[in-house]
Amino acid sequence: MTGKEAFLDTVRRALRRAGEGGHAPGVEGPSRIPPTLQAWRAEAERVRQRLLAQREGVLLRLQQMAEVMQWRVVRAGSPAGAARAVAAIAREVGARLVVRTAHPVFTRVPVEEALREAGVPCHLLSSDERDRALLRERAARADLGVTGVEYMVAETATALILARRGVSRLASLTPPRHIALVEPEQVVESLADALALQKARFLEEGDPGGYWSLISGPSRTGDIEQTIVVGAHGPREVYLVALW
Amino acid sequence: MVEVLAHRFRESAQHTLENAAVQRSLRRLSHFQEARARAVQEIGPERWEALREQGRRIKQEAIRRLDVYLEELARQVEGRGGKVCWAATAREANEYVLQVARRHGVRTVIKSKSMVTEETGLTPFLEAAGIEAVETDLGEYIIQLAGERPFHIIAPALHKSKEEIADLFARRLGAPRVSDIPALAGIAREVLREKFFRAEMGVTGVNFAVAETGTIVLVTNEGNARMCTSLPRVHVAFMGMEKVVPRWEDLAVFLPLLTRSATGQRISSYVTFVTGPRRADEEDGPEEFHLVILDNGRSRILADPEVQEALYCIRCGACLNACPVYGKVGGHTYGWVYPGPIGSIVTPMLVGLPQAADLPFASSLCGACREVCPLRINIPHMLLALRHRLVEGPPRERKGNLMERALMRGWLFLVEYPWAFTAAGRLASLLQRPLLRRGRIPWLPPPLNGWTRFRDFPPIAARPFRARWKAGERGMGR
């Protein structure tokens, strides 16, 4: 096996040889913001201020783009309205098993109660169950997954979901339908905004987050005759339930 | 490493040109081109050009300090509990994966799309070792069942019609013969779903690897890469060493460059950022994360200023879609893993120029590839550089045709001496007489018959242009 040093030596030798070929040495990084916590805190603050000032426009943009990207958008108006919207969707699609994550948004949106009233069983995909096999079995059997998001990008209608304690990777993946609950404060304009906010956290906490899923509409494939089919391996229907 | 068939370029091109079904499929490339053009229009040409410029500068920096960024990437991956394999060759990379698989008693491996594993031939390697390895991208799954190679970087089964796929599924999976496309996709979903839940190991490629955070980024539309990184106990990610980008925020530049160039999407349905194995308190995800960093000849490209830019490639496939040659000869003709204009540089550099000597010539140098390349890689320039080596380079790289060299020498002599040029013209116009058929030359004797196999040779005019010019013949130049 080639070790790290031998591998990197080959790379360095190659770079030196290319250098002899007349390359300009050491191009400096084109990043406009220096890699310090202070600089990125300031950048994150600028992003937040801008979003605050343009909130209405950004939310409108999200709504338009979400439809273009094939999200089914429900403006719930309030947390209670969002819970009712989830129950209505579950009934409409004839869901027999709903799974959800333990994202903080569920402390505000009483999804379980609303589903109970609708007569649809709902399980938390969580380690409280101790048993990973059970979690997988439920994720595989569920016909609807409900999750929160960390950020929602208006420009591309992209939900950013961080898997962690209480938030299974499977909740937004294996069921054929997925509902993302989105709060207005989570909406950012661009992917660059979301990455900037997260970069500041990374520099603060030393962790960019273990597993991010960026979701922009239903699962798709165009691999047969370039004809788009939804629901390849992931959900074929995705709902954006907006809390505002 | 997967077998090189690039020496059969001409034969294979001929074969594809005569295949009406494949020619029909190739016409669908225009969808990709139109989608890309719309995507550029939508974001606005100004913003698009700014992204390209930024992307190019970042790649330049990443490649010229590749050792630094690779070391940082590995440090970050290891710092989060991942393991790094430094593989100088395809064989080392494959063997590492097999070792990990054996250690975990792996019987089934699920794979998401990865050109690098195509390059190392990982799937057949694992299967030869008795491990079931299943491609899960629909296009890749189709060609795996058919026992073929990818036809296109992002649309591996572009050349297959839905009827062919229906036959294939019926034959190989015992599926009922349906030929509507959603039903076919549904069959694959069913079959693969079971394998996703059964597999002990997931293998993915890497679209970008962020040095700063040790994050690997996966871009898909189907969600198969999410499955491969969520369900199995072990995740192995494969990357060519050029995939590293310095910073987290660089992704805001490269993701739109990739998806808008590839399929014309603002962003793909899914983008996944993986940083290490599952965290201790996470609900699910793999317990082990391995990152295989592959050289396999890339250091030769790195050492070579004339072609170094080829390492900026993010494998979007836009140059394939734009290339008039690819559009006729298709992907298999290029005889290895990477087809099209970028393949015509990468393949000779990775497998050896003499083994792929036809590829640098498989271009009209029209420049369409450079025009659409999100990183503005100067492909035509590099093709010329490789051509130059084949003709005048060091003897081990040279693949000169002796006849062609002799003819070129002769030509050089003629254009240097006007009297010789005139005399040769006269002589040729006499010699051509027996070959003339209705003012054309439809056949030349060997070894010149290569020219007349597909087209006529224009005859030499009875009176040379210069004579007519001097005489001031009417109608000239109008």
Interface residues (C-beta under 8 A of the other chain):
Chain A: M1 T2 G3 K4 A6 F7 L8 T10 V11 R12 R13 A14 L15 R17 A18 G21 G22 H23 G26 V27 E28 G29 P30 S31 I33 P35 M69 L125 S126 S127 R132 L135 R136 A140 E155 T156 T158 A163 R164 R165 G166 V167 S168 R169 L170 L173 S190 L191 A192 L195 A196 Q198 K199 F202 D207 P208 G209 G210 Y211 W212 S213 L214 I215 S216 G217 P218 S219 R220 T221 G222 D223 I224 E225 Q226 T227 V229 G231 A232 H233 G234 P235
Chain B: S25 R28 H31 F32 Q54 R57 I58 Q60 E61 R64 R65 L66 D67 L70 E71 A74 R80 V84 C85 W86 A87 A88 T89 E92 Y96 T136 D137 L138 G139 I142 A155 P156 A157 L158 K160 S161 K162 I165 I181 P182 L184 A185 R189 L192 R193 F196 F197 E212 T213 T215 N221 E222 G223 N224 R226 M227 T229 S230 L231 M241 P246 R247 W248 E249 D250 L251 A252 L255 P256 T263 R266 I267 S268 S269 Y270 V271 T272 F273 V274 T275 G276 R278 R279 D281 E282 E283 D284 G285 I293 D295 S299 R300 L302 A303 D304 P305 E306 Q308
